[in-house]
Amino acid sequence: MITPGSQQINLYLPELRPRRQIISALRLLQVMAVVAMVIALQGLWGSWQRSSLASALMEVQAQLAAQTARTLEIEADVASRATDLALIEEMNTRELRLSQSRELYEFMRGTNLGNLNGYSEHLKDLSRASFTGLWLTEFTIQGNADHVYLKGNAQQAAMLPDYVSRLSMGDSTIRSQRFSRLVSTRAVTGTGELYEFVLETN
């Protein structure tokens, strides 16, 4: 009801009413296209990252394989060098023993002890039987090795059976002799322990 002196104000004018915005089909397609593009870009980015990581992993594996092969090669080379050094040392030792045997033979031949040709095989057997860690300091051979006396030093007592076994494989008549006397005495020197031994036949 409108009373005199009052004025009616219409608050529901079209411009004051809330507007309902309806998304058009074109707008919806544009939004969906943008969303699809973002998803596609994310997929491409993830695929590129996976590809980069796979490539880096393959490179690291290749480097690891190369390093492993190089390590094995170095180990084989070191092992072969160690073997070569051992062979060289053994060869030098044998040459030294041969030289000492020759010097001993020449010395004994020059002492006017008579014909020493029969003792050459005995001396060779003594030389061949010796090895690193065991050496003779005195020996006596009477007749055709009818009596043999050997005195020397060994770094280990277990070397003596090996030495006797080597003598039994020689070419002279020493190989058929049996040592009935074996004396082994431990001695302490400046370089460590030594075993002084005496081997003698009947």
C-alpha positions as CSV (number, residue, x, y, z in Angstrom):
1,M,0.0,0.0,0.0
2,I,1.3,3.4,-0.9
3,T,0.4,6.2,1.5
4,P,0.4,9.8,0.5
5,G,3.8,11.4,0.7
6,S,5.6,8.1,0.1
7,Q,7.4,7.0,-3.0
8,Q,7.8,3.4,-4.3
9,I,11.3,2.3,-5.2
10,N,11.6,-0.8,-7.3
11,L,14.8,-2.7,-6.2
12,Y,14.3,-5.4,-8.8
13,L,15.4,-3.5,-11.8
14,P,16.9,-5.7,-14.6
15,E,20.3,-4.2,-14.1
16,L,20.3,-4.9,-10.4
17,R,19.2,-8.5,-10.7
18,P,21.9,-11.1,-10.5
19,R,23.0,-12.4,-13.8
20,R,23.3,-16.0,-14.7
21,Q,26.2,-16.6,-17.0
22,I,25.8,-19.6,-19.3
23,I,29.0,-21.1,-20.6
24,S,28.7,-21.5,-24.3
25,A,29.7,-24.6,-26.2
26,L,32.6,-22.7,-27.7
27,R,33.9,-21.6,-24.4
28,L,33.6,-25.1,-23.0
29,L,35.6,-26.4,-25.9
30,Q,38.3,-23.8,-25.4
31,V,38.6,-24.7,-21.7
32,M,38.8,-28.4,-22.5
33,A,41.4,-27.8,-25.1
34,V,43.5,-25.8,-22.6
35,V,43.2,-28.6,-20.0
36,A,44.0,-31.3,-22.6
37,M,47.1,-29.3,-23.7
38,V,48.3,-28.9,-20.1
39,I,47.9,-32.7,-19.5
40,A,49.7,-33.4,-22.8
41,L,52.5,-31.1,-21.8
42,Q,52.9,-32.8,-18.4
43,G,52.9,-36.2,-20.1
44,L,55.6,-35.0,-22.6
45,W,57.7,-33.5,-19.7
46,G,57.4,-36.8,-17.7
47,S,58.3,-38.8,-20.7
48,W,61.3,-36.6,-21.4
49,Q,62.5,-36.9,-17.8
50,R,62.2,-40.7,-17.9
51,S,64.1,-40.8,-21.1
52,S,66.8,-38.6,-19.7
53,L,67.1,-40.7,-16.6
54,A,67.2,-43.9,-18.6
55,S,69.9,-42.5,-20.8
56,A,71.9,-41.4,-17.8
57,L,71.5,-44.8,-16.2
58,M,72.7,-46.5,-19.4
59,E,75.7,-44.2,-19.4
60,V,76.5,-44.9,-15.8
61,Q,76.2,-48.7,-16.4
62,A,78.5,-48.4,-19.4
63,Q,81.1,-46.5,-17.3
64,L,80.8,-49.1,-14.6
65,A,81.3,-52.0,-17.0
66,A,84.3,-50.2,-18.5
67,Q,85.8,-49.6,-15.0
68,T,85.1,-53.3,-14.1
69,A,86.8,-54.5,-17.2
70,R,89.8,-52.2,-16.6
71,T,90.1,-53.4,-13.0
72,L,90.1,-57.0,-14.1
73,E,92.7,-56.2,-16.7
74,I,94.9,-54.5,-14.1
75,E,94.5,-57.4,-11.6
76,A,95.5,-59.9,-14.3
77,D,98.5,-57.8,-15.3
78,V,99.6,-57.5,-11.6
79,A,99.2,-61.3,-11.2
80,S,101.2,-62.0,-14.3
81,R,103.9,-59.5,-13.2
82,A,104.0,-61.2,-9.8
83,T,104.4,-64.6,-11.5
84,D,107.1,-63.3,-13.8
85,L,109.0,-61.9,-10.8
86,A,108.8,-65.2,-9.0
87,L,110.1,-67.0,-12.1
88,I,112.9,-64.5,-12.5
89,E,113.9,-64.9,-8.8
90,E,113.9,-68.7,-9.2
91,M,116.0,-68.5,-12.3
92,N,118.5,-66.1,-10.6
93,T,118.7,-68.5,-7.7
94,R,119.4,-71.5,-9.9
95,E,122.0,-69.6,-11.8
96,L,123.7,-68.6,-8.6
97,R,123.7,-72.2,-7.4
98,L,125.1,-73.4,-10.7
99,S,127.9,-70.7,-10.5
100,Q,128.7,-71.7,-6.9
101,S,128.9,-75.4,-7.9
102,R,131.2,-74.6,-10.7
103,E,133.5,-72.5,-8.5
104,L,133.5,-75.3,-5.9
105,Y,134.4,-77.9,-8.6
106,E,137.2,-75.7,-10.0
107,F,138.6,-75.2,-6.5
108,M,138.5,-78.9,-5.6
109,R,140.1,-79.8,-9.0
110,G,143.0,-77.4,-8.4
111,T,143.8,-78.8,-4.9
112,N,145.6,-81.9,-6.4
113,L,143.2,-84.3,-4.7
114,G,143.3,-86.6,-7.7
115,N,140.7,-87.4,-10.3
116,L,137.5,-85.6,-9.3
117,N,135.5,-86.5,-12.5
118,G,133.6,-89.1,-10.5
119,Y,132.3,-86.5,-8.1
120,S,130.8,-84.2,-10.6
121,E,127.4,-86.0,-10.6
122,H,127.4,-85.9,-6.8
123,L,128.0,-82.2,-6.8
124,K,125.3,-81.7,-9.4
125,D,122.8,-83.6,-7.3
126,L,123.7,-81.5,-4.2
127,S,123.2,-78.4,-6.3
128,R,119.9,-79.5,-7.8
129,A,118.5,-80.5,-4.4
130,S,119.1,-77.2,-2.8
131,F,116.4,-74.5,-2.8
132,T,115.6,-71.1,-1.4
133,G,115.7,-71.2,2.4
134,L,118.1,-74.1,2.7
135,W,121.9,-74.3,2.0
136,L,124.9,-76.4,2.8
137,T,127.8,-75.1,4.8
138,E,129.9,-78.3,4.8
139,F,129.8,-81.7,3.1
140,T,131.9,-84.8,2.7
141,I,131.6,-87.5,0.1
142,Q,133.8,-90.6,0.3
143,G,134.3,-93.1,-2.5
144,N,131.3,-93.5,-4.7
145,A,129.0,-91.9,-2.1
146,D,129.7,-94.7,0.3
147,H,129.7,-92.2,3.1
148,V,128.0,-88.9,2.8
149,Y,128.1,-86.1,5.4
150,L,126.0,-83.0,4.9
151,K,125.8,-80.0,7.2
152,G,123.8,-76.8,6.5
153,N,121.1,-74.4,7.6
154,A,117.4,-74.2,6.9
155,Q,114.9,-71.5,7.6
156,Q,112.3,-74.1,8.6
157,A,112.6,-77.6,10.0
158,A,110.0,-78.9,7.5
159,M,112.4,-78.2,4.6
160,L,114.6,-81.1,5.6
161,P,112.3,-83.9,4.4
162,D,111.8,-82.1,1.1
163,Y,115.6,-81.8,0.7
164,V,116.2,-85.5,1.4
165,S,113.4,-86.3,-1.1
166,R,115.1,-84.2,-3.7
167,L,118.4,-86.0,-3.1
168,S,116.7,-89.3,-3.7
169,M,115.6,-88.1,-7.2
170,G,119.2,-87.3,-8.3
171,D,121.3,-89.0,-10.9
172,S,124.3,-90.0,-8.8
173,T,124.6,-92.8,-6.3
174,I,123.6,-90.5,-3.5
175,R,120.0,-91.2,-4.4
176,S,120.3,-94.8,-3.2
177,Q,121.9,-93.8,0.2
178,R,119.9,-93.8,3.4
179,F,120.7,-91.1,5.9
180,S,120.8,-92.9,9.3
181,R,121.7,-89.7,11.2
182,L,119.6,-86.6,11.3
183,V,120.3,-83.8,13.7
184,S,118.4,-80.5,13.7
185,T,119.1,-77.7,16.1
186,R,117.3,-74.4,16.3
187,A,119.5,-71.3,16.4
188,V,118.5,-67.6,16.8
189,T,120.4,-65.2,14.6
190,G,120.1,-61.5,13.8
191,T,117.9,-62.2,10.9
192,G,115.6,-64.6,12.7
193,E,115.5,-68.3,13.5
194,L,117.6,-70.9,11.6
195,Y,117.7,-74.7,11.9
196,E,121.2,-76.1,11.7
197,F,121.1,-79.7,10.5
198,V,123.4,-82.6,9.9
199,L,122.7,-85.5,7.6
200,E,125.0,-88.5,7.5
201,T,124.9,-92.0,6.1
202,N,126.4,-95.1,7.7
